[in-house]
Structure formats: structure tokens, C-alpha cells
Amino acid sequence: MATKINKANLPKGAKVYNSILSAMPTAFSEALPRATASNIGEISTFLLDNNYQPNLNSFITTLINRIGLTIIHNKDVYENPLARFKKESVPLGDSIQEIFVNPAEGEAYDLSNEGMSKLLTITDPDTHSAYYQLNRKDKYPKTIQREMIQQAFVSWDTFEEFITEITNSLYSGNYIDEFLYTKQIIDDAYIKNKMLVEVINEPTNEETGKSFIKLCKKLAYKMQFPSTKYNAFSHNRADGKTITTWTPKNRMCILIKSDVLVNTEVDVLAAAFNMSKVEFEQATIAIDEWKNSEILAVVCDESLLQIRDSVLKFDDFYNASTMSHNIYLHSWGYFNLSPFANGVIIATKKAEDKQVTEMNFADQPTKEITSFEGLTELQLNTTPEDTSSNITFSNENDQILTISRKDNKTVLVNPITNGSSKITASSDNGKTCEINVTVNVAE
């Protein structure tokens, strides 16, 4: 008769192990003992049996999948303060369409024959669309060596620490990058003049603090009324077309540099936004800094930042040569600015126009890769060096190599097989340059 396990008295690490065991395929889970408070040595012997590697492989694979389901809720994992802007996930496709319908325009009541003749007239809605491309494809690798597993099964506490360390490393890396990518949306909008910018001195004393609060109060009130002034669509259209938008108080968000928040009375600032202190703290997100130090704050609708996950999953691969498991957290997503939402940047000055005039790859015209190990960085040279232009990269042959954009001036190349492919860099103001990359790895 099997020994009944008292779950209430099990250490946390043992409970985690049992949850992994329950999720394993039956053929493997039945070959391994369930955890008790004291049988970790017996479990270690079964898992690390050199004659039956599939036991360990199945355990690690299931462990990785369970981490993906957040079996560990650890307070030490970095929490992205801008995660509140994330919308529902979009697991299919590589683009999203956002549709906006402008408010209908009223017409005067007309009982004349001319007015009656409009009865069958078709009045199309004033509809506009924005398309967002999948613009993030990151992976976070972690290697689990056999020695790490042996050390983890010394006690249930060390096993729990082992799981926590993996979770912290992968999830924190992902969430830190999410935070940086989200801030970059605002930086790009500022540099490229995609949003309205209100200029004011940084609040460092009572006088400048009052001016800052007065500006915030003006924006908070005006953005609640229908207006064409505060959305990016109206701000950027060269043809003069506009849309009418407004932001109810419960949708208003304030992103504010921490230095500014420290130098401003929270109670007074909350009153400026016509909010209670509690409401203001819920609507406010403190930011450490933006790349453009001139940015002090952003007052916006919660729909301004269009952030969505496309892929968030774990994969693993067993390397028999080194007796180690490589695990990967894949994170793909969309980071975009909606042209149909209110948003105003408060800054100490407006950005200078720094669109790229010339650019070329540092290794131009050719680059040779002689190893399949690791990624190769290709760097762009641009004039001006700190260009505000957005630069994207394309690859001619995905069968030879794949690419991923690291930043505005760097592309990462992952070689697959011997051969050549052309990589092209393109700026949003029409500049391009190319480089031929040859993968030449000795057989």
C-alpha cells in the first residue's frame, strides 16, 4: 500500500517537484517517486541515473513548461511598471490593424425638397486605420548543466532556489527589456516630432514647480474635452486632416520623471489633475529617465501605447555532448504608438531634426562568418551619428542566415548554413545601404 503524503507539511520545493511530476507524461511520471519531506536523495538517484537519461530530459522539459505557467511567484522578479499599458495578446499573424471612426458631423434640419432629396444619400463614416508590425523578436537563453541539477537536489530548499534562480533570470530579463522598449516609444515620438510637445522649465524651485503644475492642470482639463489638438494623427497629417479625440479622467495616465515627482508636491499635482491623491497615484507611473533628458513627463490616454505579446513561450534542447540543457524564453511582441489617442510630451525644449543623411555598414561591402556558434553583430555608421530616423533591416535569404534587430544601428546575424545573403538597412526617410554576408564554415 502506497504511503500517504501529507501535503500540508511538504516543503515548498517538494510541492513544486510534485507539480512537475504530475505534468510529466505517464510513462516517465510513474517511474519517479513522489516527493516527501525527506526523500530528495532517492529522487536524485532516479533522476540522475546514467542508464536512463530520458527520465531527466522529460523532467527538465516539463520543468521549463511549468516555469512558463509561473509555478513560482517570486517577489524578486523585476516587475515592469509600464506593463499596465499592455493590451490583449495577439498570437496569430505579424501585423495588427487599429480602426478609428471620427465622430459624425451634424447637419441642420431641412424640410425643403433639397433636404428631402438627401434621404437616400449614402454618408460614409470618416474611418481611419493604423497598422502595427511585429517589431520585437527576442530570446533569453539559459544553460542548465548536470552539475547544477546535482547540486539542486541536495535539499528541497536548494531545489526551490534552483527554480527561483532560473525564473528570476529569464523573466526579469524579459520584463526589463519590455520596460526599455516602452520608454523607447516615447523617446522616438519626441525625436521624430510625432506628438505634441509642450515646453517648460524643469521644476527645481517653487516658481518653476508652480508653472509645471499649471501646465499639467491645463492639459488635464483640456484633454477631457473633444479636440483635434492632442492626438498624433492630427499632429502629423500634412494634408490637414484631423480627428476628434478626448480622454475621460479614468483613462488618463501620467508618466513622470522621478526627479520631477520628487520636486513637486504630490497633493498639489493630484489637485491639478482633478484627482484624489489615491486616484493620482494609481494614474501616475514614475520613470527613472528617458534617453532624451529633456523629457519631463507624458500626459496621455491609456490607449496611446499599443503594446501586445505575440509569443511568450519556453523551449529547451538537450546537448548530449556537454550533458546540459539549453532553455530559451522567446518573447515576441508589438510596441507602437497609436495615432488615435491623446498624448502630450512635457519637455524642456523641442527636439532637433536629426534625420539620417548618409549611412553604411561598418564592414561594407562584405562580411564573412566562419563559425556557427553565437551571433554576429553588424554595426551601422550614420550621419548624423545620433540620428532620429527609424532604421529597419531586411534579409534576402532566410535559408542561409536569420537576422534580428538589436537597436536602431545594430543587427544580429544568426548563421544557419554555408552560403551568401544580402542584408539591407532602410531608414524611414528613404535612405538605404547593403552588405553581403557570407557564411563560410569549414566542414
C-alpha positions in Angstrom: 0.0 0.0 0.0 1.4 3.4 -1.0 2.4 5.8 1.7 0.0 8.7 2.1 1.8 12.0 1.7 0.8 14.9 4.0 0.8 17.7 1.5 0.4 20.4 4.2 3.7 19.5 5.7 5.7 19.4 2.5 8.4 22.0 1.9 7.7 24.4 -1.0 10.4 22.8 -3.1 8.8 19.3 -2.7 5.4 20.7 -3.8 7.0 22.3 -6.9 8.6 18.9 -7.7 5.3 17.1 -7.4 3.5 19.6 -9.6 6.2 19.0 -12.3 5.8 15.2 -11.8 2.0 15.5 -12.3 2.5 17.2 -15.6 5.0 14.7 -17.0 4.0 12.0 -19.4 2.7 9.0 -17.6 5.5 6.7 -18.8 8.0 9.0 -17.0 6.0 10.1 -14.0 5.3 6.5 -13.0 9.0 5.8 -13.0 9.8 8.5 -10.5 8.8 8.7 -6.8 6.6 11.5 -5.5 8.2 13.9 -3.1 8.0 13.6 0.7 9.7 15.8 3.2 12.7 13.5 3.3 13.2 11.5 0.1 15.1 14.0 -2.0 18.1 11.7 -2.1 16.0 8.9 -3.5 14.6 11.2 -6.2 18.0 12.4 -7.1 19.2 8.8 -7.7 16.3 8.1 -10.0 16.6 11.4 -12.0 20.4 11.3 -12.4 20.5 7.6 -13.4 23.1 7.5 -16.2 21.4 4.5 -17.7 18.1 6.3 -18.2 18.7 9.8 -19.5 15.1 10.2 -20.8 13.9 10.5 -17.2 15.9 13.6 -16.7 15.2 15.0 -20.1 11.4 14.7 -19.6 11.7 16.3 -16.1 13.7 19.3 -17.4 11.3 19.8 -20.4 8.3 19.7 -18.0 10.1 21.9 -15.6 10.6 24.6 -18.3 7.0 24.4 -19.3 5.8 24.7 -15.7 8.0 27.8 -15.2 6.2 29.2 -18.3 3.0 28.7 -16.3 4.6 30.6 -13.4 4.6 27.9 -10.8 6.9 30.2 -8.8 5.6 33.7 -8.0 8.7 35.3 -6.8 8.9 38.8 -5.4 12.4 39.2 -6.7 11.4 39.0 -10.4 11.5 42.5 -11.9 8.1 44.0 -12.5 7.7 46.3 -15.4 6.0 49.4 -14.1 4.7 50.2 -17.6 3.1 46.8 -18.0 -0.3 48.4 -17.4 -0.2 49.6 -21.0 -0.1 46.0 -22.4 -3.2 45.0 -24.3 -4.6 41.6 -25.1 -2.1 39.1 -26.7 -2.2 38.6 -30.5 -0.8 35.1 -31.1 -1.5 35.0 -34.9 -0.1 37.0 -37.8 2.6 39.6 -37.8 0.5 42.8 -38.0 -2.4 44.5 -36.3 -4.9 46.9 -37.6 -6.4 49.6 -35.4 -9.5 51.3 -36.8 -10.8 54.7 -35.7 -14.1 56.3 -36.7 -14.3 60.0 -36.3 -17.5 61.4 -34.6 -20.3 62.1 -37.1 -20.9 65.7 -38.2 -24.3 67.1 -37.6 -26.4 68.7 -40.3 -29.2 71.3 -40.0 -32.8 70.1 -40.1 -34.1 70.8 -43.6 -37.7 70.3 -44.7 -37.2 71.6 -48.2 -37.3 69.5 -51.3 -33.5 69.6 -51.4 -33.4 68.3 -47.8 -35.8 65.5 -48.7 -33.7 64.5 -51.7 -30.9 63.6 -49.3 -33.0 60.8 -47.8 -31.3 58.1 -49.9 -27.8 59.7 -49.9 -25.0 57.5 -48.7 -22.9 59.1 -46.0 -19.7 57.1 -45.5 -18.2 57.2 -41.9 -14.9 59.1 -41.6 -12.8 56.0 -40.9 -9.0 55.8 -40.5 -6.7 52.8 -40.0 -3.3 52.3 -38.4 -1.2 49.2 -39.0 1.3 47.9 -36.4 4.0 45.5 -37.4 5.5 42.8 -35.1 8.7 44.6 -34.1 10.1 42.6 -31.2 11.6 39.1 -31.5 13.9 38.4 -28.5 15.0 35.2 -26.9 16.6 34.7 -23.4 18.9 31.7 -23.1 19.9 29.8 -20.0 22.0 26.7 -19.7 21.3 24.1 -17.1 24.3 21.9 -16.5 24.2 18.4 -15.0 26.3 19.7 -12.0 23.6 22.3 -11.3 20.9 19.6 -11.1 23.0 17.5 -8.8 23.6 20.5 -6.5 19.9 21.4 -6.6 18.8 18.0 -5.3 20.8 18.4 -2.0 17.7 19.6 -0.2 14.2 20.9 -1.0 15.4 24.4 -0.2 18.2 24.3 -2.7 15.8 22.8 -5.3 13.4 25.8 -4.7 16.4 28.2 -5.0 17.4 26.5 -8.3 13.9 27.0 -9.8 13.8 30.6 -8.5 17.1 31.5 -10.0 16.0 30.3 -13.4 12.7 32.1 -13.1 14.3 35.4 -12.0 16.9 35.3 -14.7 14.6 34.7 -17.7 11.5 36.7 -16.6 13.5 39.6 -15.2 15.5 39.9 -18.5 12.3 39.9 -20.5 10.4 42.4 -18.2 13.4 44.8 -18.1 13.5 44.9 -21.9 9.8 45.4 -22.0 10.2 48.5 -19.8 13.1 49.8 -22.0 11.1 49.2 -25.3 8.1 51.0 -23.9 10.1 54.1 -22.9 11.7 54.0 -26.3 8.3 54.6 -27.9 8.1 57.9 -26.2 11.8 58.8 -27.0 11.1 58.0 -30.7 7.9 60.1 -30.7 9.8 63.0 -29.2 12.8 62.9 -31.5 10.6 62.4 -34.6 8.1 65.0 -33.6 5.2 62.5 -33.7 3.5 64.0 -30.6 2.6 67.5 -29.4 5.4 68.8 -27.2 4.7 71.5 -24.5 7.9 73.3 -23.5 8.6 74.4 -19.9 11.5 74.8 -17.5 12.2 71.8 -15.3 10.7 72.3 -11.8 13.6 72.9 -9.4 12.1 75.6 -7.1 8.7 76.9 -6.0 8.3 79.2 -9.0 9.1 76.6 -11.7 7.2 74.0 -9.7 4.0 76.2 -9.9 4.5 76.6 -13.6 4.8 72.9 -14.2 1.6 72.2 -12.1 -0.3 74.9 -14.0 0.6 73.3 -17.3 -0.4 69.9 -16.1 -3.7 71.3 -14.9 -4.3 72.9 -18.3 -3.7 69.6 -20.1 -5.7 67.5 -17.7 -8.8 69.7 -18.2 -8.4 70.3 -21.9 -7.8 66.7 -22.9 -11.1 65.6 -21.3 -13.0 67.7 -24.0 -13.4 66.7 -27.7 -10.4 68.2 -29.5 -8.2 67.7 -32.6 -5.2 69.2 -30.9 -3.8 66.4 -28.7 -3.7 63.2 -30.9 -0.8 62.2 -33.1 -3.0 61.8 -36.2 -3.9 65.4 -36.3 -0.4 66.5 -35.3 1.3 64.6 -38.2 -1.0 64.9 -41.2 0.5 67.1 -43.9 -2.9 67.2 -45.7 -4.6 69.0 -42.8 -7.0 66.2 -42.0 -7.8 65.8 -38.3 -9.7 63.5 -35.9 -11.5 64.4 -32.7 -10.5 62.6 -29.5 -11.0 63.0 -25.8 -9.7 61.3 -22.6 -12.0 60.7 -19.7 -10.4 61.1 -16.3 -10.4 57.3 -15.6 -8.4 56.7 -18.8 -5.8 59.4 -18.1 -2.2 58.3 -17.3 0.8 60.4 -16.2 4.3 59.2 -16.9 6.6 61.5 -14.9 10.4 61.5 -14.4 11.1 60.6 -10.8 13.3 63.8 -10.3 10.3 65.9 -11.2 8.0 63.9 -9.0 10.3 64.4 -6.0 10.4 68.2 -6.6 6.7 68.5 -6.9 4.1 68.3 -4.1 2.0 65.2 -4.9 -1.1 66.6 -3.3 -0.9 69.8 -5.4 -0.2 67.8 -8.5 -3.1 65.5 -7.9 -5.4 68.5 -7.5 -4.1 69.8 -10.8 -5.4 66.7 -12.5 -8.7 67.0 -10.6 -7.9 63.7 -8.8 -7.8 62.5 -5.3 -4.3 61.5 -4.0 -5.2 57.9 -4.4 -6.6 58.3 -7.9 -3.4 60.3 -8.9 -1.1 57.6 -7.5 -3.0 55.0 -9.5 -2.8 57.0 -12.7 0.9 58.0 -12.2 4.0 56.0 -13.2 7.4 57.2 -12.1 10.1 56.9 -14.7 13.8 56.8 -13.9 14.7 58.6 -17.1 14.3 58.8 -20.8 17.2 58.7 -23.3 16.3 62.2 -24.1 16.8 64.0 -20.8 14.7 66.9 -22.0 11.5 64.9 -21.5 9.9 65.6 -18.1 6.5 63.9 -18.3 3.9 62.5 -20.6 0.2 63.1 -20.1 -1.8 60.6 -22.2 -4.7 58.3 -22.8 -4.1 54.7 -21.7 -4.6 53.6 -25.3 -1.6 55.8 -26.6 0.9 52.9 -26.1 -0.2 49.9 -28.1 1.8 47.0 -26.6 0.9 43.4 -27.1 2.5 40.0 -26.7 2.6 37.7 -29.8 4.7 34.9 -28.5 5.8 34.2 -24.9 7.0 30.6 -24.6 9.7 28.3 -23.4 11.7 25.8 -25.4 14.6 23.5 -24.4 17.3 21.5 -26.1 19.4 18.7 -24.6 23.1 18.8 -25.7 24.4 15.3 -25.3 28.0 16.4 -25.9 28.1 18.6 -22.7 25.3 16.8 -20.8 23.5 20.1 -20.5 20.1 21.6 -21.3 19.8 24.9 -23.1 16.5 26.6 -22.3 15.1 29.6 -24.1 12.3 32.1 -23.2 11.0 33.5 -26.5 9.3 36.9 -26.4 7.8 38.4 -29.5 5.6 41.5 -29.5 4.3 44.8 -30.7 5.5 48.2 -29.3 3.7 51.0 -31.1 2.3 54.5 -30.7 -1.4 54.9 -31.5 -2.1 58.0 -33.7 -5.7 57.9 -32.5 -5.1 58.6 -28.8 -4.4 61.8 -26.8 -0.8 62.2 -25.7 1.3 65.3 -24.9 5.0 65.3 -24.0 6.2 67.9 -21.5 9.8 68.8 -22.1 12.4 71.5 -21.5 12.8 72.0 -25.3 11.6 70.6 -28.6 13.8 68.0 -30.4 16.1 68.9 -33.2 15.6 67.4 -36.6 18.3 64.7 -36.9 17.1 62.6 -39.9 19.8 60.4 -41.4 21.6 61.9 -44.5 24.1 59.1 -45.0 24.6 55.6 -43.7 26.7 52.5 -44.4 27.6 49.2 -42.7 30.9 49.3 -40.8 32.0 46.1 -42.6 30.8 47.2 -46.0 30.7 45.8 -48.7 31.1 42.2 -47.4 31.3 40.3 -44.1 32.4 36.7 -43.7 31.2 34.5 -40.8 33.3 31.4 -40.1 31.5 29.8 -37.2 28.0 28.6 -36.5 28.5 29.5 -32.8 26.9 32.6 -31.4 25.6 35.7 -33.1 27.5 38.2 -35.3 26.8 42.0 -34.8 26.7 44.2 -37.8 27.0 47.9 -37.0 25.8 50.9 -39.0 27.6 54.2 -39.4 25.2 57.1 -39.8 25.3 60.8 -40.4 24.3 62.4 -38.0 25.6 59.8 -35.5 22.7 60.2 -33.1 20.1 60.2 -35.9 16.4 60.4 -35.1 15.5 58.3 -38.2 14.0 54.8 -37.5 16.1 52.2 -39.3 14.9 48.7 -40.1 16.8 45.6 -41.5 15.8 43.0 -44.1 17.4 39.8 -45.2 17.5 38.3 -48.7 17.8 34.6 -47.8 16.5 33.2 -44.5 17.7 29.7 -45.5 21.4 30.9 -45.2 21.0 33.1 -42.1 18.4 34.9 -40.0 18.6 38.4 -38.5 17.1 40.3 -35.6 17.3 44.0 -34.9 19.2 44.8 -31.7 18.8 48.5 -31.8 18.5 51.3 -34.4 22.0 50.8 -35.7 22.8 47.2 -34.9 21.6 44.0 -36.5 22.3 40.5 -35.2 23.1 37.7 -37.6 22.5 34.0 -36.9 24.2 31.7 -39.4 22.4 28.6 -40.5 24.3 27.1 -43.4 27.1 28.0 -45.8 26.1 30.5 -48.5 25.6 34.2 -49.0 22.8 36.6 -48.3 22.3 40.4 -48.7 21.2 42.4 -45.7 19.6 45.8 -46.3 19.2 48.7 -43.9 16.4 51.2 -44.6 15.6 54.4 -42.9 12.1 55.9 -42.6 13.2 58.9 -44.7 14.2 56.7 -47.7 18.0 56.1 -47.2 19.3 52.5 -47.7 22.6 50.6 -47.7 23.5 47.0 -48.2 26.1 44.4 -47.1 26.7 40.9 -48.5 27.2 38.4 -45.7 28.9 35.1 -46.5 28.7 32.1 -44.2 31.9 30.1 -44.8 32.3 27.4 -42.1 34.9 24.7 -42.7 33.4 21.2 -42.9 
